[in-house]
């Protein structure tokens, strides 16, 4: 079931477009040495955006001072805008009953996009 939902998500839920956008942002961030940590978070979001069904995330106990500082910088420059975009997409999808599972995935991505540093994406079974 996860496979079918992931394929439908990639084609109709915006997953393929989101993954490409996150990957391109990651490449742009990684061009500079200073932006590499932010680029790695974009790649993490790209992987989750491509196939979100069957994946979840947790903090893994890695909320150190460095992660907090990077999360604040991320939040100010990117996190709030990415979160609002995902929430807007979720609101448009939740209108139809068929779009509710996709809306849930957009909310999951929105929550991760706010503070991605120190968060670990894992498979769920």
Residue pairs with C-beta under 8 A, 6 or more apart in sequence:
2 53
2 54
5 53
5 101
6 15
6 50
6 51
6 52
6 53
6 54
9 15
9 51
9 52
9 53
9 102
9 105
10 16
10 19
10 50
10 51
12 102
13 93
13 99
13 102
13 105
13 106
14 89
14 102
14 106
15 49
15 50
15 51
15 52
16 50
18 46
18 49
18 50
18 109
19 46
19 47
19 49
19 50
20 46
21 46
22 42
22 43
22 45
22 46
22 49
23 42
23 43
23 46
25 39
25 42
26 39
26 40
26 41
26 42
26 43
26 46
27 39
28 35
28 39
29 35
29 36
29 38
29 39
29 42
30 36
30 39
30 40
37 70
37 117
38 70
38 73
38 74
38 78
41 74
41 116
41 117
44 116
44 119
44 121
45 82
45 109
45 112
45 113
45 116
47 121
48 55
48 57
48 108
48 109
48 112
48 121
49 109
52 105
52 108
52 109
53 101
53 105
54 123
54 124
55 121
55 122
55 123
55 124
56 108
56 121
56 122
56 124
57 108
57 112
57 119
57 120
57 121
57 122
58 119
58 120
58 122
59 118
59 119
59 120
60 118
60 119
60 120
62 118
62 119
62 120
63 118
64 118
66 117
67 117
67 118
68 117
70 117
71 79
71 115
71 116
71 117
71 118
74 115
74 116
74 117
75 114
75 115
78 113
79 113
79 114
79 115
79 116
80 114
82 110
82 113
82 114
83 110
83 111
83 113
83 114
84 110
86 106
86 107
86 109
86 110
86 113
87 106
87 107
87 110
89 103
89 106
90 103
90 104
90 106
90 107
90 110
91 103
92 99
93 99
93 100
93 102
93 103
93 106
94 100
94 103
112 119
112 121
